[in-house]
Amino acid sequence: MQEVRIDHQLFLKENRATLKLDELYVLLKNCSQLLVHTCTKTQMGNIYWVHVGMLCLYGMLILPSFCQVDSGDAATAVYIVTLRQAPASHYQDELARRGHSFRHGTSLRRNRLHRTRHQNLTKPVRSHSYYIARAHDSLLKKVLGGEKYLKLYSYHYLINGFAVLVTPQQAEKLSKRREVSNVVLDFSVRTATTHTPQFLGLPKGAWVEAGGFETAGEGITIGFIDTGIDPTHPSFQDDKSEHPYPVPANFSGICEVTPDFPSGSCNRKLVAARHFAASAITRGIFNSSEDYASPFDGDGHGTIAVYKALYKRFGGFAADVVAAIDQAAQDMVDIICLSITPNRRPPGIATFVNPIDMSLLSAVKAGIFVVQAAGNTGPSPMSMSSFSPWIFTVGAASHDRLYSNSIILGNNMTIPGVGLAPGTPKNIMYKLVHAHHALNNDTTVKDDMYVGECQDESKFNQDLVQGNILICSYTIRFVVGLSTIKSALEMANNLSAIGLVFCMDPLVTSFQLNPVPMKMAGIIIASANDSKILLQYYNSSLEIDETSKKVVKLGAVASICGGLKANYSNDAPKVMYYSARGPDPQDSLPHEADILKPNLIAPGNFIWAAWSSLSTDSAEFLGENFALMSGTSMAAPHVAGLAALIKQKFPHFSPAAIASALSTTASLYDSIGKPIMAQRSYASPDFSQSPATPFDMGSGFVNATSALDPGLLFDSSYEDYMSFLCAINGSAPTVLNYTNQNCLLYNSTLYGPDLNIPSITIAKLNQTRVVQRTFQNIAGNETYGVGWSNPYGVSVNVLPTRFSLANGERQVLTVIFNATSNSTAASFGRIGLFGNQGHVVNIPVAVITKISYKYNFTTS
């Protein structure tokens, strides 16, 4: 594999004292041109030393705020500019069509389920990409002349455009050019953040279907766009398998080489690693020592990522993310996994037509399956952070392994908590002492309001702590990193405490507490209510001098059970309270985005994840190789991996076909046969559960084995998604700006419910609605019976109720909806297709507003 060495420290050393501001600006402005024209390479084996041409971008580290130095200039910002000319991937399609016609002289029409990645067109496509980059430079020079500007990226594979640092006035100039279709201000994004193979049934199911553990997923490349990777982590070693496997032949990615990402970091398992930070650098918020100007992971969140576009201190920006997506697609990945979401929902049509979603639409057109985390903004309705129908959105669910800890009080009450910690010696109760009652004579709570967090041992009297269990307060300062469990543990150990218990401050709400490693007996009581119970017992056991009001005797005792041993429950999966919920944000508007989100749920809670040992994101995990993490960003990679198994078995499946296989086979029941439950609140989530709806879990919980044998497949094409966009009221100008395609060419009556996806969502049912779905049989001859359940307030009729299909044959299913009552509350049903050879196809149904006759909701 190809390595590209970047020595930005050498560049800084050579240029820090010699470059004047104007010279630096010119150097930075011409960075892209240098990359194309004057990059000097000296081949050393398979390593390329790249000098100033590649290093010019790192000059921004010298003066991150250079764009604000000249007070006479207007404020600058990063804009993403899209041009009307088609990108290289669309040009690739044209090359393939020409080649197909020339070689075979046959019809170009082919089955949409079978989407071929063009593996033999790399050289002409790269030539076309080079031409596009030159065109960007020419346009900027023509429009802005001798003015100051800085082009950060040329996007050429999925979208034809560039990211540029300019003033609003310069952006306005660019927007008026006929070659330019759209100019949009850059925006910020954020991260959405083992035993699960057994829980998913992989060892005896999907892995067997794929030829065994050693070969499962072979030949498929997943591009993770996240916070980077730690190449030294044992999870990414490629010498553990007895089965030799090569880097996929069609993959063309490179491995950046920097001082903290040395040569040899990539291998047959980690096949490429790059980073993208130009937009962040121009804002003056990038710190190379903390954020790492390399693919190295300084966060810990995305250790499996290979296209780094997010950073622990500030998240990331769309311009960098689009560059990462564009590069991953050009490198010929098969699957893109994004554990990121926008900081806010783009308004109106921009919900779907924005730089990130449109680049992903082009990725889907190129045959790449796209997986995205739903977001950790649940459990409120319409909290979804992944919107478009061409993106496969994954919510987070629990699995059956738990690390539960508990503390037993002297009154025989047991309180649950978390903490990967040993327990106190069995059958021995130890005195409890609150931090406020263990202070030395020079310290009072009035002097130090945070002393209860147990961060400074000099404030405490060791004689009062020694041999006891110390009670500390877990406050919001732990959440933001001002206080750490590690510091409290060190303090307790130095003061010879027997154990440590953290009580949750009532002000800490809406926070997912992951079990943290502790090297002494300890527990964190995650519930404020349970913490209150412990403190009530403690206070009731104190003896206080009536005159001095000081504690004269500690009466409360307890023992800590420990949480190092995993427990396996049957009450799983369940939808986690933080997992973002549907309906899609625009579902409240008629004919706008009647799309079911999430698509499904997957394990995302308490996942043993590979952790960057140098990560400073969490002091509790500093130096660790693994950490228990939770979030939809943990769920999305599970689905990306399962999609790789499907792609391996069915290499010509389109992205929509892969999505169909995952969705129609999803499970509706937990491991003991009961309906999957959904947590409804942050406070006491296990006591606020109710049966999950499609807006909680989509089609259900991913079923790895069944997804490899789905029976029937639903498919949608790029043209279908374009028709969907064109059907949104007033969208035609915006769609034209982004795609340079006129909506007159598409069916502008293909609304969300009409998309051929394996679910039906109707935002507004005005008396009656007819919806059709078409599917294809990819299994043997089979006869299906059709059954369904009605959403409340809706009568459903499905035709036909029985059909038979041979392999390759298609069937149209007609679904007739009639509103039987007036309501604005969402209701749900399902359509099931039951084959006599064992295939079961699940189609969730959701109807929000129902109007059974003309009725004015506004005035009534």
Secondary structure in CASP SS format (residue, H / E / C, confidence):
PFRMAT SS
TARGET T0000
AUTHOR 0000-0000-0000
METHOD secondary structure of the structure
MODEL  1
M C 1.00
Q E 1.00
E E 1.00
V E 1.00
R E 1.00
I C 1.00
D C 1.00
H H 1.00
Q H 1.00
L H 1.00
F H 1.00
L H 1.00
K H 1.00
E H 1.00
N H 1.00
R C 1.00
A C 1.00
T C 1.00
L C 1.00
K C 1.00
L H 1.00
D H 1.00
E H 1.00
L H 1.00
Y H 1.00
V H 1.00
L H 1.00
L H 1.00
K H 1.00
N C 1.00
C H 1.00
S H 1.00
Q H 1.00
L H 1.00
L H 1.00
V H 1.00
H H 1.00
T C 1.00
C C 1.00
T C 1.00
K E 1.00
T E 1.00
Q E 1.00
M E 1.00
G C 1.00
N C 1.00
I E 1.00
Y E 1.00
W E 1.00
V E 1.00
H C 1.00
V H 1.00
G H 1.00
M H 1.00
L H 1.00
C H 1.00
L H 1.00
Y H 1.00
G H 1.00
M H 1.00
L H 1.00
I C 1.00
L C 1.00
P C 1.00
S C 1.00
F H 1.00
C H 1.00
Q H 1.00
V C 1.00
D C 1.00
S C 1.00
G C 1.00
D C 1.00
A C 1.00
A C 1.00
T C 1.00
A E 1.00
V E 1.00
Y E 1.00
I E 1.00
V E 1.00
T E 1.00
L E 1.00
R C 1.00
Q C 1.00
A C 1.00
P C 1.00
A H 1.00
S H 1.00
H H 1.00
Y H 1.00
Q H 1.00
D H 1.00
E H 1.00
L H 1.00
A H 1.00
R H 1.00
R H 1.00
G H 1.00
H H 1.00
S H 1.00
F H 1.00
R H 1.00
H H 1.00
G C 1.00
T C 1.00
S C 1.00
L C 1.00
R C 1.00
R C 1.00
N C 1.00
R C 1.00
L C 1.00
H E 1.00
R C 1.00
T C 1.00
R C 1.00
H C 1.00
Q C 1.00
N C 1.00
L C 1.00
T H 1.00
K H 1.00
P H 1.00
V H 1.00
R H 1.00
S H 1.00
H H 1.00
S H 1.00
Y H 1.00
Y H 1.00
I H 1.00
A H 1.00
R H 1.00
A H 1.00
H H 1.00
D H 1.00
S H 1.00
L H 1.00
L H 1.00
K H 1.00
K H 1.00
V H 1.00
L H 1.00
G C 1.00
G C 1.00
E C 1.00
K C 1.00
Y C 1.00
L E 1.00
K E 1.00
L E 1.00
Y E 1.00
S E 1.00
Y E 1.00
H C 1.00
Y C 1.00
L C 1.00
I C 1.00
N C 1.00
G E 1.00
F E 1.00
A E 1.00
V E 1.00
L E 1.00
V E 1.00
T C 1.00
P H 1.00
Q H 1.00
Q H 1.00
A H 1.00
E H 1.00
K H 1.00
L H 1.00
S H 1.00
K C 1.00
R C 1.00
R C 1.00
E C 1.00
V E 1.00
S E 1.00
N E 1.00
V E 1.00
V E 1.00
L E 1.00
D C 1.00
F C 1.00
S E 1.00
V E 1.00
R E 1.00
T E 1.00
A C 1.00
T C 1.00
T C 1.00
H C 1.00
T H 1.00
P H 1.00
Q H 1.00
F H 1.00
L C 1.00
G C 1.00
L C 1.00
P C 1.00
K C 1.00
G C 1.00
A H 1.00
W H 1.00
V H 1.00
E H 1.00
A C 1.00
G C 1.00
G C 1.00
F C 1.00
E C 1.00
T C 1.00
A C 1.00
G C 1.00
E C 1.00
G C 1.00
I C 1.00
T C 1.00
I E 1.00
G E 1.00
F E 1.00
I E 1.00
D E 1.00
T C 1.00
G C 1.00
I E 1.00
D C 1.00
P C 1.00
T C 1.00
H C 1.00
P H 1.00
S H 1.00
F H 1.00
Q C 1.00
D C 1.00
D C 1.00
K C 1.00
S C 1.00
E C 1.00
H C 1.00
P C 1.00
Y C 1.00
P C 1.00
V C 1.00
P C 1.00
A C 1.00
N C 1.00
F C 1.00
S C 1.00
G C 1.00
I E 1.00
C E 1.00
E E 1.00
V E 1.00
T E 1.00
P C 1.00
D C 1.00
F E 1.00
P C 1.00
S C 1.00
G C 1.00
S C 1.00
C C 1.00
N C 1.00
R C 1.00
K C 1.00
L C 1.00
V C 1.00
A C 1.00
A E 1.00
R E 1.00
H E 1.00
F C 1.00
A C 1.00
A H 1.00
S H 1.00
A H 1.00
I H 1.00
T H 1.00
R C 1.00
G C 1.00
I C 1.00
F C 1.00
N C 1.00
S H 1.00
S H 1.00
E H 1.00
D H 1.00
Y H 1.00
A C 1.00
S C 1.00
P C 1.00
F E 1.00
D C 1.00
G C 1.00
D C 1.00
G C 1.00
H C 1.00
G C 1.00
T C 1.00
I C 1.00
A C 1.00
V C 1.00
Y E 1.00
K E 1.00
A C 1.00
L C 1.00
Y E 1.00
K C 1.00
R C 1.00
F C 1.00
G E 1.00
G E 1.00
F E 1.00
A H 1.00
A H 1.00
D H 1.00
V H 1.00
V H 1.00
A H 1.00
A H 1.00
I H 1.00
D H 1.00
Q H 1.00
A H 1.00
A H 1.00
Q H 1.00
D C 1.00
M C 1.00
V C 1.00
D C 1.00
I E 1.00
I E 1.00
C E 1.00
L E 1.00
S C 1.00
I E 1.00
T E 1.00
P E 1.00
N C 1.00
R C 1.00
R C 1.00
P C 1.00
P C 1.00
G H 1.00
I H 1.00
A H 1.00
T H 1.00
F C 1.00
V C 1.00
N C 1.00
P H 1.00
I H 1.00
D H 1.00
M H 1.00
S H 1.00
L H 1.00
L H 1.00
S H 1.00
A H 1.00
V H 1.00
K H 1.00
A C 1.00
G C 1.00
I C 1.00
F E 1.00
V E 1.00
V E 1.00
Q E 1.00
A E 1.00
A C 1.00
G C 1.00
N C 1.00
T C 1.00
G C 1.00
P C 1.00
S C 1.00
P C 1.00
M C 1.00
S C 1.00
M C 1.00
S C 1.00
S C 1.00
F C 1.00
S C 1.00
P C 1.00
W C 1.00
I C 1.00
F E 1.00
T E 1.00
V E 1.00
G E 1.00
A E 1.00
A E 1.00
S C 1.00
H C 1.00
D C 1.00
R E 1.00
L E 1.00
Y C 1.00
S C 1.00
N E 1.00
S E 1.00
I E 1.00
I E 1.00
L E 1.00
G C 1.00
N C 1.00
N C 1.00
M C 1.00
T E 1.00
I E 1.00
P E 1.00
G E 1.00
V E 1.00
G C 1.00
L E 1.00
A C 1.00
P C 1.00
G C 1.00
T C 1.00
P C 1.00
K C 1.00
N C 1.00
I C 1.00
M C 1.00
Y E 1.00
K E 1.00
L E 1.00
V E 1.00
H E 1.00
A H 1.00
H H 1.00
H H 1.00
A C 1.00
L E 1.00
N C 1.00
N C 1.00
D C 1.00
T C 1.00
T C 1.00
V C 1.00
K C 1.00
D C 1.00
D C 1.00
M C 1.00
Y C 1.00
V H 1.00
G H 1.00
E H 1.00
C C 1.00
Q C 1.00
D C 1.00
E H 1.00
S H 1.00
K H 1.00
F E 1.00
N C 1.00
Q H 1.00
D H 1.00
L H 1.00
V H 1.00
Q C 1.00
G C 1.00
N C 1.00
I E 1.00
L E 1.00
I E 1.00
C E 1.00
S E 1.00
Y E 1.00
T C 1.00
I H 1.00
R H 1.00
F H 1.00
V H 1.00
V C 1.00
G C 1.00
L C 1.00
S C 1.00
T C 1.00
I H 1.00
K H 1.00
S H 1.00
A H 1.00
L H 1.00
E H 1.00
M H 1.00
A H 1.00
N H 1.00
N H 1.00
L C 1.00
S C 1.00
A C 1.00
I C 1.00
G E 1.00
L E 1.00
V E 1.00
F E 1.00
C E 1.00
M E 1.00
D C 1.00
P C 1.00
L C 1.00
V C 1.00
T C 1.00
S C 1.00
F C 1.00
Q C 1.00
L C 1.00
N C 1.00
P C 1.00
V C 1.00
P E 1.00
M C 1.00
K C 1.00
M C 1.00
A C 1.00
G E 1.00
I E 1.00
I E 1.00
I E 1.00
A C 1.00
S C 1.00
A H 1.00
N H 1.00
D H 1.00
S H 1.00
K H 1.00
I H 1.00
L H 1.00
L H 1.00
Q H 1.00
Y H 1.00
Y H 1.00
N H 1.00
S H 1.00
S C 1.00
L C 1.00
E E 1.00
I E 1.00
D C 1.00
E C 1.00
T C 1.00
S C 1.00
K C 1.00
K C 1.00
V E 1.00
V E 1.00
K E 1.00
L C 1.00
G C 1.00
A C 1.00
V E 1.00
A E 1.00
S E 1.00
I E 1.00
C C 1.00
G C 1.00
G C 1.00
L C 1.00
K C 1.00
A C 1.00
N E 1.00
Y E 1.00
S C 1.00
N C 1.00
D C 1.00
A C 1.00
P C 1.00
K E 1.00
V E 1.00
M C 1.00
Y C 1.00
Y C 1.00
S C 1.00
A C 1.00
R C 1.00
G C 1.00
P C 1.00
D C 1.00
P C 1.00
Q C 1.00
D C 1.00
S C 1.00
L C 1.00
P C 1.00
H C 1.00
E C 1.00
A C 1.00
D C 1.00
I C 1.00
L C 1.00
K C 1.00
P C 1.00
N C 1.00
L E 1.00
I E 1.00
A E 1.00
P E 1.00
G C 1.00
N C 1.00
F C 1.00
I E 1.00
W E 1.00
A E 1.00
A E 1.00
W C 1.00
S C 1.00
S C 1.00
L C 1.00
S C 1.00
T C 1.00
D C 1.00
S C 1.00
A H 1.00
E H 1.00
F H 1.00
L C 1.00
G C 1.00
E C 1.00
N C 1.00
F E 1.00
A E 1.00
L E 1.00
M E 1.00
S C 1.00
G C 1.00
T H 1.00
S H 1.00
M H 1.00
A H 1.00
A H 1.00
P H 1.00
H H 1.00
V H 1.00
A H 1.00
G H 1.00
L H 1.00
A H 1.00
A H 1.00
L H 1.00
I H 1.00
K H 1.00
Q H 1.00
K H 1.00
F C 1.00
P C 1.00
H C 1.00
F E 1.00
S C 1.00
P H 1.00
A H 1.00
A H 1.00
I H 1.00
A H 1.00
S H 1.00
A H 1.00
L H 1.00
S H 1.00
T H 1.00
T C 1.00
A C 1.00
S E 1.00
L C 1.00
Y E 1.00
D C 1.00
S C 1.00
I C 1.00
G C 1.00
K C 1.00
P E 1.00
I C 1.00
M E 1.00
A E 1.00
Q E 1.00
R C 1.00
S C 1.00
Y C 1.00
A C 1.00
S C 1.00
P H 1.00
D H 1.00
F H 1.00
S C 1.00
Q E 1.00
S E 1.00
P E 1.00
A C 1.00
T C 1.00
P H 1.00
F H 1.00
D H 1.00
M H 1.00
G C 1.00
S C 1.00
G C 1.00
F E 1.00
V C 1.00
N C 1.00
A H 1.00
T H 1.00
S H 1.00
A H 1.00
L C 1.00
D C 1.00
P C 1.00
G C 1.00
L E 1.00
L E 1.00
F E 1.00
D C 1.00
S C 1.00
S C 1.00
Y H 1.00
E H 1.00
D H 1.00
Y H 1.00
M H 1.00
S H 1.00
F H 1.00
L H 1.00
C H 1.00
A H 1.00
I C 1.00
N C 1.00
G C 1.00
S C 1.00
A H 1.00
P H 1.00
T H 1.00
V H 1.00
L H 1.00
N H 1.00
Y H 1.00
T H 1.00
N C 1.00
Q C 1.00
N C 1.00
C H 1.00
L H 1.00
L H 1.00
Y C 1.00
N C 1.00
S C 1.00
T C 1.00
L C 1.00
Y C 1.00
G H 1.00
P H 1.00
D H 1.00
L C 1.00
N C 1.00
I C 1.00
P C 1.00
S C 1.00
I E 1.00
T E 1.00
I E 1.00
A E 1.00
K E 1.00
L E 1.00
N E 1.00
Q C 1.00
T E 1.00
R E 1.00
V E 1.00
V E 1.00
Q E 1.00
R E 1.00
T E 1.00
F E 1.00
Q E 1.00
N E 1.00
I C 1.00
A C 1.00
G C 1.00
N C 1.00
E E 1.00
T E 1.00
Y E 1.00
G E 1.00
V E 1.00
G E 1.00
W E 1.00
S E 1.00
N C 1.00
P C 1.00
Y C 1.00
G C 1.00
V E 1.00
S E 1.00
V E 1.00
N E 1.00
V E 1.00
L E 1.00
P C 1.00
T C 1.00
R E 1.00
F E 1.00
S E 1.00
L E 1.00
A C 1.00
N C 1.00
G C 1.00
E C 1.00
R E 1.00
Q E 1.00
V E 1.00
L E 1.00
T E 1.00
V E 1.00
I E 1.00
F E 1.00
N E 1.00
A E 1.00
T C 1.00
S C 1.00
N C 1.00
S E 1.00
T C 1.00
A C 1.00
A C 1.00
S E 1.00
F E 1.00
G E 1.00
R E 1.00
I E 1.00
G E 1.00
L E 1.00
F E 1.00
G E 1.00
N C 1.00
Q C 1.00
G C 1.00
H C 1.00
V E 1.00
V E 1.00
N E 1.00
I E 1.00
P E 1.00
V E 1.00
A E 1.00
V E 1.00
I E 1.00
T E 1.00
K E 1.00
I E 1.00
S C 1.00
Y C 1.00
K C 1.00
Y C 1.00
N C 1.00
F C 1.00
T C 1.00
T C 1.00
S C 1.00
END
